[in-house]
């Protein structure tokens, strides 16, 4: 996505706080990026909890030990796109003591009958996590514009105490499709929202 170039430019212009960006290459994205295995679905799914344990117990301590980081949750974000956005959203909401920022680009929020919306709805109270999620108008999920699922999630988050535009932001990009080309064009938008100076 050219995040290194985009982040360097945003930092040099004083638009975001300095950040370290760590990319993780999945072993089996279908398995690692899904929080559960929906009934009747064929394939290896539902190892998202193990993936998040690896991120929290191995990757984050490794980075914190070797680089000048602020290791607190409010300085730590998690993000991804598509299924990566799904697991970032799910992992961030369920681990607010580790992650205080979430970027979920074109996330597969319809997964398992909208598990993210159900999990947010089940929260007893809002968790201290700042969330950016987005979608392109050219993305289709089973013939239904994905923005309908996104709208329900946004409404659910607001009902729990998130403030639209302040600590949760939903962005719909006109003409954007489900691809790295379009995700790269939103880096300059979500990084300033998540890591303001």
mmCIF file of the C-alpha atoms, coordinates in Angstrom:
data_MODEL
# 
_entry.id   MODEL 
# 
loop_
_atom_site.group_PDB 
_atom_site.id 
_atom_site.type_symbol 
_atom_site.label_atom_id 
_atom_site.label_alt_id 
_atom_site.label_comp_id 
_atom_site.label_asym_id 
_atom_site.label_entity_id 
_atom_site.label_seq_id 
_atom_site.pdbx_PDB_ins_code 
_atom_site.Cartn_x 
_atom_site.Cartn_y 
_atom_site.Cartn_z 
_atom_site.occupancy 
_atom_site.B_iso_or_equiv 
_atom_site.pdbx_formal_charge 
_atom_site.auth_seq_id 
_atom_site.auth_comp_id 
_atom_site.auth_asym_id 
_atom_site.auth_atom_id 
_atom_site.pdbx_PDB_model_num 
ATOM 1   C CA . UNK A 1 1   ? 0.000   0.000   0.000  1.00 0.00 ? 1   UNK A CA 1 
ATOM 2   C CA . UNK A 1 2   ? 3.029   2.303   0.132  1.00 0.00 ? 2   UNK A CA 1 
ATOM 3   C CA . UNK A 1 3   ? 2.385   2.873   3.818  1.00 0.00 ? 3   UNK A CA 1 
ATOM 4   C CA . UNK A 1 4   ? 6.051   3.576   4.498  1.00 0.00 ? 4   UNK A CA 1 
ATOM 5   C CA . UNK A 1 5   ? 6.134   6.429   1.974  1.00 0.00 ? 5   UNK A CA 1 
ATOM 6   C CA . UNK A 1 6   ? 2.741   7.762   3.009  1.00 0.00 ? 6   UNK A CA 1 
ATOM 7   C CA . UNK A 1 7   ? 3.554   7.646   6.732  1.00 0.00 ? 7   UNK A CA 1 
ATOM 8   C CA . UNK A 1 8   ? 6.936   9.324   6.216  1.00 0.00 ? 8   UNK A CA 1 
ATOM 9   C CA . UNK A 1 9   ? 5.250   12.150  4.320  1.00 0.00 ? 9   UNK A CA 1 
ATOM 10  C CA . UNK A 1 10  ? 2.530   12.577  6.948  1.00 0.00 ? 10  UNK A CA 1 
ATOM 11  C CA . UNK A 1 11  ? 5.110   12.619  9.761  1.00 0.00 ? 11  UNK A CA 1 
ATOM 12  C CA . UNK A 1 12  ? 7.361   15.125  7.975  1.00 0.00 ? 12  UNK A CA 1 
ATOM 13  C CA . UNK A 1 13  ? 4.371   17.435  7.366  1.00 0.00 ? 13  UNK A CA 1 
ATOM 14  C CA . UNK A 1 14  ? 3.360   17.184  11.036 1.00 0.00 ? 14  UNK A CA 1 
ATOM 15  C CA . UNK A 1 15  ? 0.040   15.523  10.190 1.00 0.00 ? 15  UNK A CA 1 
ATOM 16  C CA . UNK A 1 16  ? 0.533   12.408  12.307 1.00 0.00 ? 16  UNK A CA 1 
ATOM 17  C CA . UNK A 1 17  ? 2.598   11.415  15.301 1.00 0.00 ? 17  UNK A CA 1 
ATOM 18  C CA . UNK A 1 18  ? 5.680   9.307   14.466 1.00 0.00 ? 18  UNK A CA 1 
ATOM 19  C CA . UNK A 1 19  ? 4.715   5.662   13.979 1.00 0.00 ? 19  UNK A CA 1 
ATOM 20  C CA . UNK A 1 20  ? 6.382   2.301   13.463 1.00 0.00 ? 20  UNK A CA 1 
ATOM 21  C CA . UNK A 1 21  ? 4.489   0.102   11.004 1.00 0.00 ? 21  UNK A CA 1 
ATOM 22  C CA . UNK A 1 22  ? 4.933   -3.664  11.232 1.00 0.00 ? 22  UNK A CA 1 
ATOM 23  C CA . UNK A 1 23  ? 3.666   -5.944  8.474  1.00 0.00 ? 23  UNK A CA 1 
ATOM 24  C CA . UNK A 1 24  ? 2.864   -9.572  9.244  1.00 0.00 ? 24  UNK A CA 1 
ATOM 25  C CA . UNK A 1 25  ? 2.730   -12.120 6.426  1.00 0.00 ? 25  UNK A CA 1 
ATOM 26  C CA . UNK A 1 26  ? 0.017   -14.695 7.172  1.00 0.00 ? 26  UNK A CA 1 
ATOM 27  C CA . UNK A 1 27  ? 0.642   -18.403 6.948  1.00 0.00 ? 27  UNK A CA 1 
ATOM 28  C CA . UNK A 1 28  ? -2.971  -19.229 6.097  1.00 0.00 ? 28  UNK A CA 1 
ATOM 29  C CA . UNK A 1 29  ? -5.049  -16.064 5.854  1.00 0.00 ? 29  UNK A CA 1 
ATOM 30  C CA . UNK A 1 30  ? -8.415  -17.855 5.744  1.00 0.00 ? 30  UNK A CA 1 
ATOM 31  C CA . UNK A 1 31  ? -7.616  -19.630 8.996  1.00 0.00 ? 31  UNK A CA 1 
ATOM 32  C CA . UNK A 1 32  ? -5.699  -16.908 10.826 1.00 0.00 ? 32  UNK A CA 1 
ATOM 33  C CA . UNK A 1 33  ? -7.878  -13.953 9.848  1.00 0.00 ? 33  UNK A CA 1 
ATOM 34  C CA . UNK A 1 34  ? -11.239 -15.454 10.850 1.00 0.00 ? 34  UNK A CA 1 
ATOM 35  C CA . UNK A 1 35  ? -12.495 -15.424 14.448 1.00 0.00 ? 35  UNK A CA 1 
ATOM 36  C CA . UNK A 1 36  ? -14.757 -18.449 14.057 1.00 0.00 ? 36  UNK A CA 1 
ATOM 37  C CA . UNK A 1 37  ? -15.755 -21.226 11.676 1.00 0.00 ? 37  UNK A CA 1 
ATOM 38  C CA . UNK A 1 38  ? -19.351 -20.699 10.560 1.00 0.00 ? 38  UNK A CA 1 
ATOM 39  C CA . UNK A 1 39  ? -21.466 -23.853 10.494 1.00 0.00 ? 39  UNK A CA 1 
ATOM 40  C CA . UNK A 1 40  ? -21.640 -25.454 7.090  1.00 0.00 ? 40  UNK A CA 1 
ATOM 41  C CA . UNK A 1 41  ? -18.649 -23.586 5.687  1.00 0.00 ? 41  UNK A CA 1 
ATOM 42  C CA . UNK A 1 42  ? -16.046 -25.832 4.073  1.00 0.00 ? 42  UNK A CA 1 
ATOM 43  C CA . UNK A 1 43  ? -12.393 -25.010 4.656  1.00 0.00 ? 43  UNK A CA 1 
ATOM 44  C CA . UNK A 1 44  ? -9.896  -24.181 7.365  1.00 0.00 ? 44  UNK A CA 1 
ATOM 45  C CA . UNK A 1 45  ? -11.333 -21.202 9.253  1.00 0.00 ? 45  UNK A CA 1 
ATOM 46  C CA . UNK A 1 46  ? -11.591 -19.924 12.792 1.00 0.00 ? 46  UNK A CA 1 
ATOM 47  C CA . UNK A 1 47  ? -8.047  -19.736 14.172 1.00 0.00 ? 47  UNK A CA 1 
ATOM 48  C CA . UNK A 1 48  ? -8.186  -15.974 14.698 1.00 0.00 ? 48  UNK A CA 1 
ATOM 49  C CA . UNK A 1 49  ? -7.797  -16.275 18.476 1.00 0.00 ? 49  UNK A CA 1 
ATOM 50  C CA . UNK A 1 50  ? -4.502  -18.160 18.024 1.00 0.00 ? 50  UNK A CA 1 
ATOM 51  C CA . UNK A 1 51  ? -3.338  -15.558 15.506 1.00 0.00 ? 51  UNK A CA 1 
ATOM 52  C CA . UNK A 1 52  ? -4.141  -12.734 17.939 1.00 0.00 ? 52  UNK A CA 1 
ATOM 53  C CA . UNK A 1 53  ? -2.261  -14.546 20.725 1.00 0.00 ? 53  UNK A CA 1 
ATOM 54  C CA . UNK A 1 54  ? 0.783   -14.688 18.446 1.00 0.00 ? 54  UNK A CA 1 
ATOM 55  C CA . UNK A 1 55  ? 0.507   -10.961 17.662 1.00 0.00 ? 55  UNK A CA 1 
ATOM 56  C CA . UNK A 1 56  ? 0.058   -10.004 21.330 1.00 0.00 ? 56  UNK A CA 1 
ATOM 57  C CA . UNK A 1 57  ? 2.454   -12.464 22.982 1.00 0.00 ? 57  UNK A CA 1 
ATOM 58  C CA . UNK A 1 58  ? 5.205   -12.725 20.345 1.00 0.00 ? 58  UNK A CA 1 
ATOM 59  C CA . UNK A 1 59  ? 5.187   -9.946  17.722 1.00 0.00 ? 59  UNK A CA 1 
ATOM 60  C CA . UNK A 1 60  ? 4.381   -6.976  19.963 1.00 0.00 ? 60  UNK A CA 1 
ATOM 61  C CA . UNK A 1 61  ? 6.923   -7.899  22.698 1.00 0.00 ? 61  UNK A CA 1 
ATOM 62  C CA . UNK A 1 62  ? 9.568   -8.424  19.993 1.00 0.00 ? 62  UNK A CA 1 
ATOM 63  C CA . UNK A 1 63  ? 8.926   -4.970  18.494 1.00 0.00 ? 63  UNK A CA 1 
ATOM 64  C CA . UNK A 1 64  ? 8.728   -3.258  21.898 1.00 0.00 ? 64  UNK A CA 1 
ATOM 65  C CA . UNK A 1 65  ? 12.032  -4.820  22.974 1.00 0.00 ? 65  UNK A CA 1 
ATOM 66  C CA . UNK A 1 66  ? 13.934  -3.763  19.858 1.00 0.00 ? 66  UNK A CA 1 
ATOM 67  C CA . UNK A 1 67  ? 12.556  -0.345  18.948 1.00 0.00 ? 67  UNK A CA 1 
ATOM 68  C CA . UNK A 1 68  ? 11.748  2.902   20.720 1.00 0.00 ? 68  UNK A CA 1 
ATOM 69  C CA . UNK A 1 69  ? 8.038   2.378   21.125 1.00 0.00 ? 69  UNK A CA 1 
ATOM 70  C CA . UNK A 1 70  ? 5.302   3.618   23.356 1.00 0.00 ? 70  UNK A CA 1 
ATOM 71  C CA . UNK A 1 71  ? 3.939   0.222   24.335 1.00 0.00 ? 71  UNK A CA 1 
ATOM 72  C CA . UNK A 1 72  ? 0.664   1.362   25.920 1.00 0.00 ? 72  UNK A CA 1 
ATOM 73  C CA . UNK A 1 73  ? -2.624  0.516   24.240 1.00 0.00 ? 73  UNK A CA 1 
ATOM 74  C CA . UNK A 1 74  ? -3.459  4.092   23.257 1.00 0.00 ? 74  UNK A CA 1 
ATOM 75  C CA . UNK A 1 75  ? -0.239  4.249   21.216 1.00 0.00 ? 75  UNK A CA 1 
ATOM 76  C CA . UNK A 1 76  ? -0.724  0.804   19.644 1.00 0.00 ? 76  UNK A CA 1 
ATOM 77  C CA . UNK A 1 77  ? -2.865  0.060   16.642 1.00 0.00 ? 77  UNK A CA 1 
ATOM 78  C CA . UNK A 1 78  ? -3.854  -2.933  14.574 1.00 0.00 ? 78  UNK A CA 1 
ATOM 79  C CA . UNK A 1 79  ? -5.142  -2.867  11.031 1.00 0.00 ? 79  UNK A CA 1 
ATOM 80  C CA . UNK A 1 80  ? -5.794  -4.755  7.867  1.00 0.00 ? 80  UNK A CA 1 
ATOM 81  C CA . UNK A 1 81  ? -7.995  -5.086  4.822  1.00 0.00 ? 81  UNK A CA 1 
ATOM 82  C CA . UNK A 1 82  ? -10.628 -7.605  3.773  1.00 0.00 ? 82  UNK A CA 1 
ATOM 83  C CA . UNK A 1 83  ? -10.266 -10.627 6.110  1.00 0.00 ? 83  UNK A CA 1 
ATOM 84  C CA . UNK A 1 84  ? -7.270  -8.812  7.618  1.00 0.00 ? 84  UNK A CA 1 
ATOM 85  C CA . UNK A 1 85  ? -9.612  -5.964  8.492  1.00 0.00 ? 85  UNK A CA 1 
ATOM 86  C CA . UNK A 1 86  ? -12.029 -8.448  10.038 1.00 0.00 ? 86  UNK A CA 1 
ATOM 87  C CA . UNK A 1 87  ? -9.422  -9.936  12.377 1.00 0.00 ? 87  UNK A CA 1 
ATOM 88  C CA . UNK A 1 88  ? -7.980  -6.499  13.194 1.00 0.00 ? 88  UNK A CA 1 
ATOM 89  C CA . UNK A 1 89  ? -11.432 -5.229  14.178 1.00 0.00 ? 89  UNK A CA 1 
ATOM 90  C CA . UNK A 1 90  ? -12.267 -8.377  16.153 1.00 0.00 ? 90  UNK A CA 1 
ATOM 91  C CA . UNK A 1 91  ? -8.854  -8.552  17.824 1.00 0.00 ? 91  UNK A CA 1 
ATOM 92  C CA . UNK A 1 92  ? -8.843  -4.855  18.695 1.00 0.00 ? 92  UNK A CA 1 
ATOM 93  C CA . UNK A 1 93  ? -12.323 -4.847  20.216 1.00 0.00 ? 93  UNK A CA 1 
ATOM 94  C CA . UNK A 1 94  ? -11.524 -7.952  22.291 1.00 0.00 ? 94  UNK A CA 1 
ATOM 95  C CA . UNK A 1 95  ? -8.081  -6.723  23.421 1.00 0.00 ? 95  UNK A CA 1 
ATOM 96  C CA . UNK A 1 96  ? -8.471  -3.052  24.375 1.00 0.00 ? 96  UNK A CA 1 
ATOM 97  C CA . UNK A 1 97  ? -5.682  -3.421  26.918 1.00 0.00 ? 97  UNK A CA 1 
ATOM 98  C CA . UNK A 1 98  ? -3.291  -4.010  24.005 1.00 0.00 ? 98  UNK A CA 1 
ATOM 99  C CA . UNK A 1 99  ? -4.762  -2.023  21.110 1.00 0.00 ? 99  UNK A CA 1 
ATOM 100 C CA . UNK A 1 100 ? -6.229  1.458   21.266 1.00 0.00 ? 100 UNK A CA 1 
ATOM 101 C CA . UNK A 1 101 ? -6.486  2.041   17.505 1.00 0.00 ? 101 UNK A CA 1 
ATOM 102 C CA . UNK A 1 102 ? -8.101  -0.041  14.743 1.00 0.00 ? 102 UNK A CA 1 
ATOM 103 C CA . UNK A 1 103 ? -7.959  0.382   10.968 1.00 0.00 ? 103 UNK A CA 1 
ATOM 104 C CA . UNK A 1 104 ? -10.331 -1.941  9.119  1.00 0.00 ? 104 UNK A CA 1 
ATOM 105 C CA . UNK A 1 105 ? -10.285 -1.261  5.401  1.00 0.00 ? 105 UNK A CA 1 
ATOM 106 C CA . UNK A 1 106 ? -12.915 -3.034  3.319  1.00 0.00 ? 106 UNK A CA 1 
ATOM 107 C CA . UNK A 1 107 ? -13.238 -5.492  6.196  1.00 0.00 ? 107 UNK A CA 1 
ATOM 108 C CA . UNK A 1 108 ? -15.327 -8.608  5.724  1.00 0.00 ? 108 UNK A CA 1 
ATOM 109 C CA . UNK A 1 109 ? -17.820 -7.405  8.325  1.00 0.00 ? 109 UNK A CA 1 
ATOM 110 C CA . UNK A 1 110 ? -20.581 -9.689  7.053  1.00 0.00 ? 110 UNK A CA 1 
ATOM 111 C CA . UNK A 1 111 ? -18.534 -12.695 8.239  1.00 0.00 ? 111 UNK A CA 1 
ATOM 112 C CA . UNK A 1 112 ? -20.476 -15.201 10.346 1.00 0.00 ? 112 UNK A CA 1 
ATOM 113 C CA . UNK A 1 113 ? -23.728 -13.217 10.363 1.00 0.00 ? 113 UNK A CA 1 
ATOM 114 C CA . UNK A 1 114 ? -21.893 -9.982  11.184 1.00 0.00 ? 114 UNK A CA 1 
ATOM 115 C CA . UNK A 1 115 ? -19.914 -11.292 14.180 1.00 0.00 ? 115 UNK A CA 1 
ATOM 116 C CA . UNK A 1 116 ? -18.299 -7.874  14.802 1.00 0.00 ? 116 UNK A CA 1 
ATOM 117 C CA . UNK A 1 117 ? -21.665 -6.135  15.116 1.00 0.00 ? 117 UNK A CA 1 
ATOM 118 C CA . UNK A 1 118 ? -22.898 -8.903  17.425 1.00 0.00 ? 118 UNK A CA 1 
ATOM 119 C CA . UNK A 1 119 ? -19.756 -8.699  19.578 1.00 0.00 ? 119 UNK A CA 1 
ATOM 120 C CA . UNK A 1 120 ? -19.964 -4.906  19.842 1.00 0.00 ? 120 UNK A CA 1 
ATOM 121 C CA . UNK A 1 121 ? -23.643 -5.209  20.727 1.00 0.00 ? 121 UNK A CA 1 
ATOM 122 C CA . UNK A 1 122 ? -22.752 -7.678  23.507 1.00 0.00 ? 122 UNK A CA 1 
ATOM 123 C CA . UNK A 1 123 ? -20.289 -5.252  25.150 1.00 0.00 ? 123 UNK A CA 1 
ATOM 124 C CA . UNK A 1 124 ? -21.495 -4.015  28.517 1.00 0.00 ? 124 UNK A CA 1 
ATOM 125 C CA . UNK A 1 125 ? -19.904 -0.659  27.737 1.00 0.00 ? 125 UNK A CA 1 
ATOM 126 C CA . UNK A 1 126 ? -17.752 0.998   25.100 1.00 0.00 ? 126 UNK A CA 1 
ATOM 127 C CA . UNK A 1 127 ? -14.090 -0.023  25.133 1.00 0.00 ? 127 UNK A CA 1 
ATOM 128 C CA . UNK A 1 128 ? -11.399 2.711   24.798 1.00 0.00 ? 128 UNK A CA 1 
ATOM 129 C CA . UNK A 1 129 ? -10.546 1.986   21.163 1.00 0.00 ? 129 UNK A CA 1 
ATOM 130 C CA . UNK A 1 130 ? -10.489 4.520   18.322 1.00 0.00 ? 130 UNK A CA 1 
ATOM 131 C CA . UNK A 1 131 ? -11.813 2.910   15.119 1.00 0.00 ? 131 UNK A CA 1 
ATOM 132 C CA . UNK A 1 132 ? -11.570 3.713   11.413 1.00 0.00 ? 132 UNK A CA 1 
ATOM 133 C CA . UNK A 1 133 ? -13.457 1.488   9.035  1.00 0.00 ? 133 UNK A CA 1 
ATOM 134 C CA . UNK A 1 134 ? -14.286 2.062   5.409  1.00 0.00 ? 134 UNK A CA 1 
ATOM 135 C CA . UNK A 1 135 ? -15.580 0.672   2.179  1.00 0.00 ? 135 UNK A CA 1 
ATOM 136 C CA . UNK A 1 136 ? -15.592 1.408   -1.536 1.00 0.00 ? 136 UNK A CA 1 
ATOM 137 C CA . UNK A 1 137 ? -18.894 1.847   -3.334 1.00 0.00 ? 137 UNK A CA 1 
ATOM 138 C CA . UNK A 1 138 ? -17.843 -0.757  -5.919 1.00 0.00 ? 138 UNK A CA 1 
ATOM 139 C CA . UNK A 1 139 ? -17.509 -3.554  -3.363 1.00 0.00 ? 139 UNK A CA 1 
ATOM 140 C CA . UNK A 1 140 ? -20.226 -6.175  -3.404 1.00 0.00 ? 140 UNK A CA 1 
ATOM 141 C CA . UNK A 1 141 ? -20.935 -8.991  -0.944 1.00 0.00 ? 141 UNK A CA 1 
ATOM 142 C CA . UNK A 1 142 ? -23.454 -11.537 -2.190 1.00 0.00 ? 142 UNK A CA 1 
ATOM 143 C CA . UNK A 1 143 ? -25.119 -8.902  -4.347 1.00 0.00 ? 143 UNK A CA 1 
ATOM 144 C CA . UNK A 1 144 ? -25.737 -6.523  -1.426 1.00 0.00 ? 144 UNK A CA 1 
ATOM 145 C CA . UNK A 1 145 ? -23.708 -3.338  -1.008 1.00 0.00 ? 145 UNK A CA 1 
ATOM 146 C CA . UNK A 1 146 ? -21.492 -3.908  2.014  1.00 0.00 ? 146 UNK A CA 1 
ATOM 147 C CA . UNK A 1 147 ? -22.257 -0.429  3.309  1.00 0.00 ? 147 UNK A CA 1 
ATOM 148 C CA . UNK A 1 148 ? -25.553 -1.773  4.742  1.00 0.00 ? 148 UNK A CA 1 
ATOM 149 C CA . UNK A 1 149 ? -23.569 -4.005  7.135  1.00 0.00 ? 149 UNK A CA 1 
ATOM 150 C CA . UNK A 1 150 ? -21.249 -1.098  7.905  1.00 0.00 ? 150 UNK A CA 1 
ATOM 151 C CA . UNK A 1 151 ? -24.159 1.221   8.698  1.00 0.00 ? 151 UNK A CA 1 
ATOM 152 C CA . UNK A 1 152 ? -25.541 -1.275  11.212 1.00 0.00 ? 152 UNK A CA 1 
ATOM 153 C CA . UNK A 1 153 ? -22.123 -1.613  12.871 1.00 0.00 ? 153 UNK A CA 1 
ATOM 154 C CA . UNK A 1 154 ? -21.711 2.158   13.082 1.00 0.00 ? 154 UNK A CA 1 
ATOM 155 C CA . UNK A 1 155 ? -25.165 2.533   14.649 1.00 0.00 ? 155 UNK A CA 1 
ATOM 156 C CA . UNK A 1 156 ? -24.353 -0.219  17.148 1.00 0.00 ? 156 UNK A CA 1 
ATOM 157 C CA . UNK A 1 157 ? -21.059 1.426   18.103 1.00 0.00 ? 157 UNK A CA 1 
ATOM 158 C CA . UNK A 1 158 ? -22.735 4.815   18.591 1.00 0.00 ? 158 UNK A CA 1 
ATOM 159 C CA . UNK A 1 159 ? -25.372 3.156   20.788 1.00 0.00 ? 159 UNK A CA 1 
ATOM 160 C CA . UNK A 1 160 ? -22.528 1.849   22.991 1.00 0.00 ? 160 UNK A CA 1 
ATOM 161 C CA . UNK A 1 161 ? -20.944 5.276   23.407 1.00 0.00 ? 161 UNK A CA 1 
ATOM 162 C CA . UNK A 1 162 ? -18.582 5.818   20.480 1.00 0.00 ? 162 UNK A CA 1 
ATOM 163 C CA . UNK A 1 163 ? -18.929 9.280   18.955 1.00 0.00 ? 163 UNK A CA 1 
ATOM 164 C CA . UNK A 1 164 ? -19.212 9.346   15.180 1.00 0.00 ? 164 UNK A CA 1 
ATOM 165 C CA . UNK A 1 165 ? -16.330 11.383  13.770 1.00 0.00 ? 165 UNK A CA 1 
ATOM 166 C CA . UNK A 1 166 ? -14.507 11.588  17.109 1.00 0.00 ? 166 UNK A CA 1 
ATOM 167 C CA . UNK A 1 167 ? -13.517 8.054   18.144 1.00 0.00 ? 167 UNK A CA 1 
ATOM 168 C CA . UNK A 1 168 ? -15.155 6.094   15.329 1.00 0.00 ? 168 UNK A CA 1 
ATOM 169 C CA . UNK A 1 169 ? -15.114 7.052   11.676 1.00 0.00 ? 169 UNK A CA 1 
ATOM 170 C CA . UNK A 1 170 ? -16.831 5.287   8.808  1.00 0.00 ? 170 UNK A CA 1 
ATOM 171 C CA . UNK A 1 171 ? -15.704 6.372   5.350  1.00 0.00 ? 171 UNK A CA 1 
ATOM 172 C CA . UNK A 1 172 ? -17.330 5.388   2.060  1.00 0.00 ? 172 UNK A CA 1 
ATOM 173 C CA . UNK A 1 173 ? -15.081 5.984   -0.958 1.00 0.00 ? 173 UNK A CA 1 
ATOM 174 C CA . UNK A 1 174 ? -16.997 6.615   -4.164 1.00 0.00 ? 174 UNK A CA 1 
ATOM 175 C CA . UNK A 1 175 ? -15.801 4.454   -7.047 1.00 0.00 ? 175 UNK A CA 1 
ATOM 176 C CA . UNK A 1 176 ? -13.384 2.363   -4.973 1.00 0.00 ? 176 UNK A CA 1 
ATOM 177 C CA . UNK A 1 177 ? -13.174 -1.390  -5.464 1.00 0.00 ? 177 UNK A CA 1 
ATOM 178 C CA . UNK A 1 178 ? -11.843 -4.167  -3.217 1.00 0.00 ? 178 UNK A CA 1 
ATOM 179 C CA . UNK A 1 179 ? -8.143  -3.941  -4.017 1.00 0.00 ? 179 UNK A CA 1 
ATOM 180 C CA . UNK A 1 180 ? -4.760  -2.813  -2.752 1.00 0.00 ? 180 UNK A CA 1 
ATOM 181 C CA . UNK A 1 181 ? -4.820  0.001   -5.298 1.00 0.00 ? 181 UNK A CA 1 
ATOM 182 C CA . UNK A 1 182 ? -7.761  1.574   -3.477 1.00 0.00 ? 182 UNK A CA 1 
ATOM 183 C CA . UNK A 1 183 ? -6.546  0.766   0.038  1.00 0.00 ? 183 UNK A CA 1 
ATOM 184 C CA . UNK A 1 184 ? -3.282  2.566   -0.730 1.00 0.00 ? 184 UNK A CA 1 
ATOM 185 C CA . UNK A 1 185 ? -5.292  5.675   -1.587 1.00 0.00 ? 185 UNK A CA 1 
ATOM 186 C CA . UNK A 1 186 ? -6.839  5.761   1.893  1.00 0.00 ? 186 UNK A CA 1 
ATOM 187 C CA . UNK A 1 187 ? -3.624  5.617   3.963  1.00 0.00 ? 187 UNK A CA 1 
ATOM 188 C CA . UNK A 1 188 ? -3.454  9.438   4.017  1.00 0.00 ? 188 UNK A CA 1 
ATOM 189 C CA . UNK A 1 189 ? -6.975  9.434   5.483  1.00 0.00 ? 189 UNK A CA 1 
ATOM 190 C CA . UNK A 1 190 ? -6.933  6.772   8.167  1.00 0.00 ? 190 UNK A CA 1 
ATOM 191 C CA . UNK A 1 191 ? -3.467  7.385   9.640  1.00 0.00 ? 191 UNK A CA 1 
ATOM 192 C CA . UNK A 1 192 ? -4.240  11.033  10.595 1.00 0.00 ? 192 UNK A CA 1 
ATOM 193 C CA . UNK A 1 193 ? -7.532  9.933   12.177 1.00 0.00 ? 193 UNK A CA 1 
ATOM 194 C CA . UNK A 1 194 ? -5.908  7.174   14.220 1.00 0.00 ? 194 UNK A CA 1 
ATOM 195 C CA . UNK A 1 195 ? -2.612  8.894   15.113 1.00 0.00 ? 195 UNK A CA 1 
ATOM 196 C CA . UNK A 1 196 ? -3.259  12.642  15.262 1.00 0.00 ? 196 UNK A CA 1 
ATOM 197 C CA . UNK A 1 197 ? -0.513  14.945  16.487 1.00 0.00 ? 197 UNK A CA 1 
# 
